[in-house]
Amino acid sequence: MAASGVSGHRAAWARVRLLRGSLLLACACVAAMFAFEAAGQGGAADGYPALAADIAPGLANAGFECSEGYVPALNSAGETVYVPSSWELARAEGAPFAHSARIHFEQRADPNGGCDTDFAHVEKIEGRDSFFVEAKDLETPPEPGKPFDAVIYQQVAVAPGVDYSLSGWLLSLCGGSASPSDCPEGVYMTKALGLDPIGGIDPASDAIVWAENRDNFETPEQKRVGWSNVRLAAQAQGESVTVFARVDSPFRWHGNHAFVDALSLVRAPVAWFEPLPPQTSSGRQLDLVWQARQSPDAAAVEGGTFELLVDIEVRPEGGEWRELATGLQDESVYSFLAPCTGIAYEFRIRARAEQPEDSDGAWPNQRYPGVWSEPVRVQFVQDAPEPAPSPGDEQLFIPQIFLHIQC
């Protein structure tokens, strides 16, 4: 899925508590002590992206395990909900209930159930637990499944100027878990992850880079979808970034609930173009040459089979971005043939770290996108007009046919 901004933030009801400032500041200072590399290219100051600093980001309790603890908080109705240790509640509009999935379903199956028992099936993608959110009056008439919006966050110490990639897994069940699902057409739950590159804690901030998924647990054709991978990347602008996990259920429908699990924050893979000319001297062809570096954290995943892939996009002057090349792996040059001359084209590039679909790699199968590079503009000079034919004794008139060429 393409990463896109989540718009239409409603006025936030928040009960937020700052993380222990002294610990965060100390970690940030350590991260800032490490110098960036740029593969001999001079670093970000020379127009090349800063490669990963020497310290990996430390996202705590990324699997939302009950063994790490859950702490009480209040939703918008003043009711007690439970938030995973190391995370904070930023928003709980519509009075949803939230808890450890294992504790909730174990205790529902048996009053003596808890974090260490196995009385019930618990939705999770790794470990023993996940974070669970459900609508108020889930199945209670006359209006079951109230709309809700729940957001939790965690601030993480990072190195400024470094690209970070966030990947995680979410599952939503519109209409409950019964199959076939009775979720009406047009009704959905939005599952989203976000990164605030300046380390803020307001989920309504325009600074946040969001990625979302609206797939239900099964399609209308009863094909199982299950857990969805949500992923994005952003460049840190300070000594901390903020990771957000969000479940937004904007429609009232019975049984609406969701799970969040297995988040992973890593130093992103990076790619950049070698310097391109501001304009071509002649012709329509331009060779795009680049360099790319794998995420050191993806490369260090035990049992991982992560490959370094490169995507390139192009847009004509005043046009929209479109795919030029996707999933380039062993190449380092691409020959672009301009459909039109006399205009400028812009190019951008990004790297991705992904495991092949048919490989027995690490589980869960995280996917780590890089940040798109800043656009590079190249002016393509106008083709020289063809010389007029020499006049002869006879002239043949041929009707002209005009073809529309998409530049």
C-alpha positions as CSV (number, residue, x, y, z in Angstrom):
1,M,0.0,0.0,0.0
2,A,1.1,3.4,-0.6
3,A,1.9,5.6,2.2
4,S,-0.6,8.5,2.4
5,G,-1.6,11.2,4.9
6,V,-4.6,10.5,7.2
7,S,-6.8,13.5,6.9
8,G,-9.8,14.8,8.8
9,H,-8.5,14.6,12.3
10,R,-11.2,15.3,14.7
11,A,-10.6,17.6,17.7
12,A,-8.5,15.5,19.9
13,W,-9.5,14.5,23.4
14,A,-6.2,13.6,25.0
15,R,-4.9,12.5,28.3
16,V,-1.2,12.5,27.6
17,R,1.8,12.0,29.9
18,L,5.3,12.9,28.9
19,L,7.8,10.1,28.9
20,R,10.5,10.3,31.5
21,G,12.3,13.3,30.2
22,S,15.6,12.6,31.7
23,L,15.8,9.1,30.1
24,L,14.8,10.4,26.7
25,L,17.3,13.2,26.8
26,A,20.1,10.9,27.9
27,C,19.3,8.5,25.1
28,A,19.1,11.4,22.6
29,C,22.5,12.7,23.7
30,V,24.0,9.3,23.1
31,A,22.5,9.1,19.7
32,A,23.7,12.5,18.7
33,M,27.3,11.6,19.6
34,F,27.5,9.2,16.7
35,A,28.7,10.6,13.3
36,F,26.8,10.0,10.1
37,E,28.3,8.2,7.2
38,A,27.6,9.0,3.6
39,A,29.6,6.4,1.7
40,G,32.3,8.9,0.8
41,Q,29.7,11.3,-0.7
42,G,30.1,14.1,1.8
43,G,27.0,13.6,3.9
44,A,23.6,15.3,3.8
45,A,25.2,18.7,3.7
46,D,26.4,18.0,0.2
47,G,23.0,16.9,-1.1
48,Y,23.4,13.2,-0.2
49,P,21.3,11.5,2.4
50,A,22.8,10.8,5.8
51,L,23.3,7.1,6.1
52,A,22.4,5.4,9.3
53,A,24.0,6.5,12.5
54,D,25.8,3.9,14.6
55,I,22.9,3.4,17.0
56,A,19.7,1.5,16.3
57,P,16.4,3.1,17.5
58,G,15.0,1.6,20.7
59,L,11.3,1.1,20.3
60,A,10.2,-0.4,23.7
61,N,7.5,-3.1,24.0
62,A,6.9,-3.2,20.3
63,G,4.9,-6.4,20.6
64,F,2.5,-5.1,23.3
65,E,3.2,-8.0,25.6
66,C,1.2,-8.3,28.8
67,S,4.4,-9.7,30.4
68,E,5.8,-6.1,30.0
69,G,2.7,-4.7,31.8
70,Y,-0.4,-2.7,31.0
71,V,-1.2,0.6,32.8
72,P,-4.6,2.2,33.4
73,A,-5.7,5.3,31.6
74,L,-9.1,7.0,30.9
75,N,-11.1,7.2,27.7
76,S,-13.2,10.1,26.7
77,A,-16.1,9.0,29.0
78,G,-13.8,8.8,32.0
79,E,-13.8,4.9,31.9
80,T,-10.7,2.9,32.6
81,V,-8.8,1.4,29.7
82,Y,-5.4,-0.2,29.7
83,V,-2.4,0.9,27.7
84,P,0.8,-1.2,27.0
85,S,3.8,-0.4,29.2
86,S,6.1,2.2,27.5
87,W,3.2,3.6,25.5
88,E,0.9,6.6,26.2
89,L,-2.7,7.2,25.4
90,A,-3.1,10.2,23.1
91,R,-6.7,9.9,22.1
92,A,-9.7,7.7,23.0
93,E,-12.7,9.4,21.5
94,G,-16.0,7.6,21.4
95,A,-15.2,5.8,24.7
96,P,-13.7,2.7,23.2
97,F,-12.4,-0.1,25.5
98,A,-8.7,-1.0,25.2
99,H,-6.6,-3.7,26.9
100,S,-4.1,-6.5,26.4
101,A,-5.8,-8.9,24.0
102,R,-4.6,-11.9,26.0
103,I,-5.8,-10.7,29.4
104,H,-9.1,-9.6,28.0
105,F,-10.0,-12.8,26.2
106,E,-8.5,-15.1,28.8
107,Q,-10.6,-13.4,31.6
108,R,-13.6,-13.5,29.4
109,A,-13.1,-17.3,29.0
110,D,-12.3,-17.9,32.6
111,P,-12.4,-15.5,35.6
112,N,-9.0,-17.0,36.6
113,G,-7.5,-16.2,33.3
114,G,-4.6,-13.8,32.7
115,C,-1.4,-13.1,31.0
116,D,0.0,-16.6,31.7
117,T,-3.0,-18.8,30.9
118,D,-4.1,-20.3,27.6
119,F,-7.9,-20.7,28.0
120,A,-8.8,-18.7,24.8
121,H,-7.8,-18.0,21.3
122,V,-5.9,-14.7,21.2
123,E,-5.3,-12.8,17.9
124,K,-1.6,-11.9,17.5
125,I,1.0,-12.1,14.9
126,E,4.0,-12.8,17.2
127,G,4.7,-13.4,20.8
128,R,1.7,-14.1,23.1
129,D,-0.1,-10.8,23.0
130,S,-1.3,-7.8,21.0
131,F,-3.0,-4.5,21.8
132,F,-6.8,-4.7,21.6
133,V,-9.4,-2.0,21.0
134,E,-13.2,-2.4,20.7
135,A,-16.2,-0.1,20.2
136,K,-18.4,1.0,23.1
137,D,-21.6,-1.1,23.3
138,L,-20.0,-3.6,21.0
139,E,-23.1,-5.8,20.6
140,T,-25.5,-4.0,22.9
141,P,-28.8,-2.7,21.3
142,P,-30.2,-0.4,20.3
143,E,-27.0,1.2,18.8
144,P,-24.2,-1.3,19.0
145,G,-20.6,-0.5,17.9
146,K,-20.3,3.2,18.6
147,P,-17.8,5.1,16.4
148,F,-14.4,5.6,18.0
149,D,-10.8,6.8,17.4
150,A,-8.0,5.5,19.6
151,V,-4.3,6.5,19.4
152,I,-1.3,5.5,21.4
153,Y,2.2,6.8,21.0
154,Q,5.8,6.4,22.1
155,Q,8.7,8.8,21.8
156,V,12.0,7.3,20.7
157,A,15.5,8.8,20.8
158,V,17.1,9.0,17.4
159,A,19.9,10.7,15.4
160,P,18.8,13.9,13.6
161,G,19.0,13.8,9.8
162,V,18.7,10.0,9.7
163,D,15.9,8.2,7.8
164,Y,13.8,5.8,9.8
165,S,11.3,3.2,8.7
166,L,8.3,2.0,10.7
167,S,6.6,-1.3,9.9
168,G,3.8,-3.1,11.8
169,W,0.8,-5.3,11.7
170,L,-2.8,-4.5,12.3
171,L,-6.1,-6.4,12.1
172,S,-9.7,-5.0,12.0
173,L,-12.9,-6.9,12.3
174,C,-15.9,-4.8,11.1
175,G,-19.1,-6.7,12.2
176,G,-17.2,-9.0,14.5
177,S,-15.4,-12.2,13.7
178,A,-18.3,-14.1,12.2
179,S,-17.8,-15.3,8.6
180,P,-19.2,-14.3,6.2
181,S,-18.8,-10.7,7.4
182,D,-21.9,-8.5,7.4
183,C,-19.9,-5.3,7.3
184,P,-21.9,-3.0,4.9
185,E,-20.3,-1.7,1.7
186,G,-18.7,1.7,2.4
187,V,-18.2,1.0,6.1
188,Y,-14.6,0.5,7.2
189,M,-12.2,0.9,10.1
190,T,-8.9,2.7,9.4
191,K,-5.8,1.1,10.8
192,A,-2.8,3.5,10.7
193,L,0.8,4.0,11.8
194,G,2.5,7.4,12.0
195,L,5.9,9.0,12.6
196,D,6.3,12.5,13.8
197,P,9.8,13.5,12.7
198,I,10.0,16.3,15.2
199,G,9.0,14.2,18.2
200,G,5.7,15.8,19.0
201,I,2.8,14.0,20.8
202,D,-0.3,15.6,19.2
203,P,-1.8,13.0,16.8
204,A,-3.5,15.9,14.9
205,S,-0.2,17.5,14.0
206,D,0.5,18.2,10.3
207,A,4.1,17.1,10.8
208,I,3.1,13.5,11.2
209,V,3.7,11.1,8.3
210,W,0.9,8.6,8.2
211,A,0.2,5.3,6.4
212,E,-3.1,3.5,6.6
213,N,-5.0,0.4,5.7
214,R,-8.8,0.0,5.6
215,D,-9.1,-3.7,4.7
216,N,-11.5,-5.8,6.7
217,F,-10.4,-9.2,8.0
218,E,-12.1,-10.7,4.9
219,T,-13.4,-9.5,1.6
220,P,-17.1,-9.4,0.5
221,E,-16.3,-12.6,-1.4
222,Q,-15.3,-14.2,1.9
223,K,-11.6,-14.4,1.1
224,R,-9.5,-14.2,4.2
225,V,-7.4,-11.1,4.5
226,G,-6.3,-11.3,8.1
227,W,-3.5,-9.1,9.4
228,S,-2.3,-6.2,7.2
229,N,1.2,-4.8,7.1
230,V,1.3,-1.0,7.4
231,R,4.7,0.8,6.7
232,L,6.2,4.2,6.1
233,A,9.4,6.2,6.5
234,A,10.4,9.7,7.6
235,Q,13.6,11.6,8.3
236,A,14.2,12.6,11.9
237,Q,14.3,16.4,12.3
238,G,15.5,16.3,16.0
239,E,16.7,14.0,18.7
240,S,13.5,12.1,19.0
241,V,10.7,10.8,16.7
242,T,7.2,9.8,17.9
243,V,5.6,6.5,16.8
244,F,1.8,6.5,16.6
245,A,-0.5,3.5,16.3
246,R,-4.1,4.4,15.5
247,V,-7.5,2.6,15.0
248,D,-10.2,4.9,13.7
249,S,-13.7,3.5,13.4
250,P,-15.8,6.4,12.0
251,F,-19.0,4.4,11.4
252,R,-21.4,2.8,13.9
253,W,-21.6,-0.9,13.3
254,H,-21.8,-3.9,15.7
255,G,-18.8,-5.9,16.6
256,N,-16.2,-3.4,15.5
257,H,-12.8,-4.2,17.1
258,A,-9.1,-4.3,16.1
259,F,-5.7,-5.4,17.1
260,V,-2.2,-3.9,16.8
261,D,1.0,-6.0,17.0
262,A,4.7,-6.4,16.0
263,L,5.8,-2.8,15.4
264,S,9.4,-2.4,14.2
265,L,11.4,0.9,13.9
266,V,14.7,0.7,12.0
267,R,17.2,2.9,10.3
268,A,15.8,3.0,6.8
269,P,17.6,1.9,3.6
270,V,18.6,4.8,1.5
271,A,19.2,5.6,-2.2
272,W,20.3,8.7,-4.0
273,F,21.2,9.8,-7.5
274,E,24.7,10.7,-8.6
275,P,24.7,14.3,-9.8
276,L,22.5,14.9,-12.8
277,P,23.0,17.7,-15.3
278,P,20.6,20.7,-15.0
279,Q,19.8,20.2,-18.7
280,T,20.6,17.8,-21.5
281,S,23.0,18.9,-24.3
282,S,21.0,17.0,-27.0
283,G,18.8,14.0,-27.5
284,R,16.1,12.4,-25.4
285,Q,18.1,9.9,-23.4
286,L,19.4,10.5,-19.9
287,D,21.2,7.9,-17.8
288,L,20.1,7.9,-14.2
289,V,22.9,6.6,-12.0
290,W,22.5,6.0,-8.3
291,Q,23.9,4.5,-5.1
292,A,21.9,2.6,-2.4
293,R,22.6,1.3,1.0
294,Q,20.8,-1.4,3.0
295,S,19.3,-0.8,6.4
296,P,21.8,-2.0,8.9
297,D,19.0,-3.1,11.2
298,A,17.2,-5.1,8.5
299,A,20.5,-6.7,7.6
300,A,21.0,-7.8,11.2
301,V,17.5,-9.5,11.6
302,E,18.1,-13.1,12.7
303,G,17.0,-15.4,9.9
304,G,16.2,-12.4,7.6
305,T,16.5,-12.6,3.8
306,F,16.1,-8.9,3.2
307,E,16.9,-7.6,-0.3
308,L,17.8,-4.0,-1.2
309,L,15.3,-2.8,-3.8
310,V,15.2,0.6,-5.6
311,D,12.2,2.4,-7.0
312,I,12.3,5.5,-9.4
313,E,9.5,7.8,-10.3
314,V,9.3,10.7,-12.8
315,R,7.0,13.6,-13.5
316,P,6.9,16.1,-16.3
317,E,6.9,19.7,-15.6
318,G,3.5,20.5,-14.0
319,G,2.5,16.8,-14.1
320,E,2.0,14.0,-11.6
321,W,4.5,11.4,-10.3
322,R,4.4,8.1,-12.1
323,E,6.3,4.9,-11.8
324,L,9.4,4.7,-13.9
325,A,11.1,1.6,-12.5
326,T,10.2,-0.6,-9.5
327,G,12.1,-3.2,-7.6
328,L,15.5,-2.7,-9.2
329,Q,18.0,-4.9,-7.4
330,D,21.4,-5.4,-9.0
331,E,21.3,-2.4,-11.4
332,S,22.8,1.0,-10.6
333,V,21.9,2.8,-13.9
334,Y,18.6,3.3,-15.7
335,S,18.3,4.9,-19.2
336,F,15.4,7.3,-19.4
337,L,14.0,8.2,-22.8
338,A,12.1,11.4,-22.7
339,P,8.7,11.2,-24.6
340,C,8.9,15.0,-25.1
341,T,11.6,17.7,-25.4
342,G,11.6,21.4,-24.6
343,I,10.3,20.6,-21.1
344,A,11.8,19.7,-17.7
345,Y,11.4,16.3,-16.0
346,E,11.8,15.7,-12.3
347,F,13.1,12.4,-10.9
348,R,13.1,10.9,-7.4
349,I,14.4,7.6,-5.9
350,R,13.9,5.5,-2.8
351,A,15.2,2.2,-1.4
352,R,13.2,-0.6,0.1
353,A,14.3,-3.6,2.3
354,E,12.0,-6.5,1.7
355,Q,12.1,-10.3,1.9
356,P,11.2,-12.3,-1.2
357,E,7.7,-13.6,-1.0
358,D,8.8,-17.2,-1.5
359,S,11.7,-17.1,1.0
360,D,11.8,-18.7,4.5
361,G,12.8,-15.5,6.1
362,A,12.2,-13.8,9.4
363,W,8.7,-13.7,10.9
364,P,6.7,-11.5,10.9
365,N,7.5,-10.4,7.4
366,Q,8.2,-6.8,7.9
367,R,8.8,-4.4,5.0
368,Y,10.9,-1.3,5.4
369,P,10.5,1.5,2.9
370,G,13.0,4.3,2.6
371,V,12.3,8.0,2.2
372,W,11.8,9.4,-1.3
373,S,14.7,11.6,-2.3
374,E,14.2,15.3,-3.0
375,P,13.2,15.8,-6.7
376,V,16.0,16.4,-9.2
377,R,15.1,18.6,-12.2
378,V,16.5,18.1,-15.6
379,Q,15.6,20.3,-18.6
380,F,15.5,18.5,-21.9
381,V,16.5,20.8,-24.8
382,Q,14.1,21.1,-27.7
383,D,14.7,18.8,-30.6
384,A,16.1,20.5,-33.7
385,P,13.5,20.9,-36.4
386,E,13.8,18.5,-39.4
387,P,15.0,20.3,-42.5
388,A,12.4,21.1,-45.2
389,P,12.5,18.9,-48.3
390,S,14.1,20.3,-51.4
391,P,11.5,21.6,-53.9
392,G,10.9,19.4,-57.0
393,D,9.0,19.5,-60.2
394,E,6.1,17.7,-58.6
395,Q,4.5,18.0,-55.2
396,L,2.6,15.3,-53.3
397,F,0.2,16.4,-50.7
398,I,-0.2,14.0,-47.7
399,P,-2.7,14.7,-45.0
400,Q,-1.0,15.3,-41.6
401,I,-1.9,13.0,-38.7
402,F,-1.3,14.3,-35.2
403,L,-0.6,11.9,-32.4
404,H,-1.0,13.0,-28.8
405,I,2.1,12.0,-26.8
406,Q,1.9,11.9,-23.0
407,C,5.0,13.6,-21.8
